[in-house]
């Protein structure tokens, strides 16, 4: 009797489980069809919208049209995407006229509205729009987003703040520029370069003094976006005083490295191979006749990268001829040094036939 | 007799619970990948803007192992050299080819001997010579003794100049923005150690110069079913794991790694079928156990397309090799399992992969066999058999359809109504016969691996890598 009960229970369970799975599958197929239909309609609508609005915005580049039709709520995103595309492709007065179009259509209000949306997609588009508009009114909301945990939103908001008011933005964001591990240096460099050295140089250089050593390498990398005259004194000071290998390597790698042999030469003997590698590269920029001996000595370094950069530096020295290099190849007795010179000479296409 | 009936009943319950557990797990992964993919696509809202592309993409070394690839190597290298990317180098590793691979490369790219100071960071077989193209300075060819794919990759890593390297293989069809997409996780997060792509099936697609022009579906049913299978198992399941930073398996076709992380972990392991996945698991293990952050990302975009086996025998060989590779990779990294610092990979994805991916196929085959035997001996009724089969197949179809829904709500590669219809058909057919056949082959793969392992233990020898179909 119990077997029958068990069996019935099993069949019933299996039947209902299978039926449920299949029913959900059928429902999902219906969802796919609805999605497909929705997608087709949306694509058609977007294509029509772009077809209508692209010529209008192109016309606005030369002159703001006297009348423009209102943009419906459903088309806000498409409009902002199109407008931002123009905004980022153009320069000068054309951008101002596009901003005038935006204000005329009251799309600045729409962008602010979209900033409250739950959709990340809409908020991202809104943030970037408000940045291009230089919308001071949105500053508090954008600042909140910039300090928020969402990486992309925070980065977009930081960019927007920099576009609206670079000095104020840097004051608000400076600690986070070097602290936040989720803000990649390349992105920040791009944003700071877009802002321009005039606005970012002084605040960035001033930040060097109050940034902890652990975060300095990131800040030093960002200093490439600043004017050399602001940065060089700071780098000089760090090279003279810092004992942190990461900081020293970052200074030596900097675009604004002070080209002073007295600062760089000591680093060629540093215990950290990263510092020696960067020092070898830097020597190529400052070396004078006689320094080739120092670089030739670095060819015996146990670390491949140091040997490679030293060989590259030697090959790049303007006062060393191809024949000099060739002679050096036979003077150095170390096999690793010879191999490295052979490689670098071959890379530069200066091998003898 | 009553005991036999009781055993049969217990068996049915176990089989039922297993199928529900297996498919429920995958459904959960699909749900997680849905959330992940939504976030990913939303984050791409600004991608179309002109200034979205970073001007500072890190340089990448692309490593292409090649063994007897004279017919396809030139086209592959050409397409890689044409990838729109700011700074890259291509390193072809000719792994002791016995055909004209080196000669065709030499002729096509004007190779000349290059006196490289080869840095043997990872142990590799004898490197005979290194060539460099005089027309494309970014192309080098390493000529070495045969050592297998892993050995070739290690040789390439040793020669790589850049901090990231992309391990690919001959014959992949790429999308033009493939490398950019794969590198993005490294730009966004400095703890990223690897990014792996989600493979798509190239059969039926239109291509030119090694790049994809338009996605299409294959005409043959076997390849069509594999399109559906790839969506279900390889794309969305792996995305689900990626959402919790617990993806264990790599694509093996187009994966990007941080070079230093790979060198520190000891490089690719020779003598195994899937060195990419083993390395990925090892990266998880080494970093997790050391308490260091390590992010491994599955890039959902369709960036790499490969030719699916067109015949049952080729498919069988592939699945046998995959299963062996999975077993080898899991066993090599068994310390990760339930390790107190194992995190999501050690506590969730590793046990799941072990229970359902490695041991699932033999359990499934055994369950089908026992059910059929019990039915043949009258121990269970046809209704019982039908009910359990309905659950297995019904859940399978549900999984396939949910994967299709995810595809439809994300990348929508197959836009024609007929394509959708064909995929729905494949979702149905895949679960009736194909899935069971694959489970059988995977069981065969596991048995072969066990025999091989037993043989190695007896003789105390290592194994050499076999090269099966892609």
Interface residues (C-beta under 8 A of the other chain):
Chain A: X3 X6 X7 X10 X11 X13 X14 X15 X17 X18 X19 X21 X22 X24 X25 X28 X29 X31 X32 X35 X36 X39 X81 X84 X85 X88 X89 X119 X120 X121 X122 X124 X125 X128 X151 X152 X156 X181 X182 X184 X185 X186 X187 X189 X190 X194 X304 X307 X308 X336 X339 X340 X342 X343 X346 X347 X351
Chain B: X2 X5 X6 X9 X12 X13 X16 X20 X23 X39 X41 X42 X43 X45 X46 X48 X49 X50 X51 X54 X55 X56 X57 X58 X114 X115 X116 X117 X119 X132 X137 X187 X188 X189 X190 X191 X381 X383 X384 X387 X388 X390 X391 X393 X394 X395 X397 X398 X401 X402 X404 X405 X408 X409 X412 X417 X420 X424
